[in-house]
């Protein structure tokens, strides 16, 4: 099996490991993180107040699964040379750094920060080294990766929230009387 194929499959494989952490931790952590985000960020008031529901996060992660799988397929198809694959690969590594940066900035654990230094970043460095060894020219895609990565992640979570948001107001708990 070619190195580029292993690297391409590794993208979706390590993403799955990383997102298990996010599925397990984000529902409980999202309210605390959302409430501490700068007010200039366009976060719906309900999300800022209550965080994201488990359903919204699960839906967002499922949408990202399709995106990451498409990038991996592009990597296999192109031998690691595809613009889409390389941009997503760069964005994946940068997003791992973002998890660590957000934890440092907020001075608390944020979802994804545990697997970033042990799964995401080691894979990213290994992947780049393996592609170079196979003679794959790594494109300069940091700019698009910096722009597209947060946009795609936020879009997946926003769509997840929109698709799972309850249309009726929450019912108050029954009175004890």
N, C-alpha and C positions, 0 to 999 in steps of 0.2 A: 504494500500500500504506500502510495506517495505521501511525503511529509505534508504537502498542501492539503491532501484529503484528511489526514489526521487533524491538522490544524483547523480545517473547516468544520469537521464534526465536533471537535473540541469546543468550538464557540458555543454551539447549542447545548452541549453536555455540561460545560461549566456554568453556563447561564442557568440551566435547570437547577443545579446544586445551589447556586447563589439565590435563586428565586424561592427555593424552599424556605430559606431563612426569612425572606421577606414575607412570604405567605404566613409563616408562623408568628412573626413579630409585628408586622405593620399594622394590623387592626388595633392592637393595644397601644401602639406607639404613635399612630398618626395624629391623634387629637393633640397630644402634647407638642409634637413637632409643628403641626399646622398653626396652632395658636401662637407659636413663637416666631413665625415667619414675618418678614417685613410687611407692613400694611400696604405698600405699593404693589405687592404681588397680587394678581387678580384671582384670589382664592375665594370661592363662594362662602358666604358667611356661615352657612350650615356646616361646611367642611371645616372651616376655621374653628368653629365652636365644638363640633362633635367628632371630627376626624372622618376618615373614610370607613365605610362599612366593610365587613369581611366579604360580602358579595361584590362590592365595587372593586375591591382589591383583586379578588379572584378573577373577575372579568377582565380587568386591566392586565393581569399577568397572562391570561389566556390570549389576549390580543398581542402581547409582546412575544408570546411563544410562536405565533405565526410569523411575526416580523423576524425574529432571530432564526427561525427555521429557514425562511426565505434567504436570509443572508448566508447561512451555512450552505444551502443548495447552490447559491451563486459562487461561493468559494470552491466547492467541489467541481462545479461546471467549468470554472475559469482557471482552475489550478492555483487558486489564491490570488489571481491577478485582477479580478473584477473590482470595479470602482465601488459598487454597493458593498461587497464583502469587506473590502479594506476600510471603507468608511465606518461600517458597523464595528469592525474589529478595533479601530482606533477609538471610537466612541465608547466601546465596552471598557477599555482600559481607563479612559478618562473618567467614565462614570464611577469606576471603582475608586479612583482618587477623590471623586466628588463625595462619595459616601464617607470617606475618612475626613475630608474637609468639613462636611456638614456636622459630623460628630464633634470635631474640634471647635467649630464656630459656635455651636449650640451648647457645648460642654456637657454632652450627654450621648448615650448610645442612640444611634439612629439605625433603622432597619437596613440591613445590607453591610453594615460596618464590620461585622464579625467575619464574613466570608471574603470580603474584599482583599485583605492582606494575605489570605491563605489559599484562595481559589482564583479570584478574578485577576489580580495583579501578577501572580506567578504565571498563570496561563498566558496572559497578554504578552509578557516578556518572552516566554518560551515560544509562543506562536510567531512573534516577529523574528526571533533568531532562527526558527525552523524554516520560515519562508525565505529568509536571506540565504540560508544554506542550500536551498533548492534553486536559488538563482532568481527568485521572484523580486522584482523591483518594487519596493514599498512606495506607494504614491504619497504625495504630500496632501493628506486629507484631514489634517487637524482642524482647519477652519470649518469645513462642512461638518465634521464630527462634533465640534463644540456647539455648533448651531443646531444640528439635527437631533443629537442624542437627547438633550433635555426636552426638546419639542415633541419627539416621539413618545418618550416616557410620560410626559404630562398629558399628551393627547390620549394615550391608552388609559391612564387613570381617570381623565375627564369623561371619556366615553363610558368607562366602567361605572363611574358615578351616575352619569346621565341614564344609562340603561337600567340601573338597579335602584334608583331613587324611588322612594315610595311617593305616590301622588297624594295620598291622604295624610292629614296631619297625624302626629303620634297621639295615641289615646293615653289619657292620664291613667295612672294606676288606680285600681278600685279603692274606694275609701274603706277604712277599717271600722266603719261604724254601723 
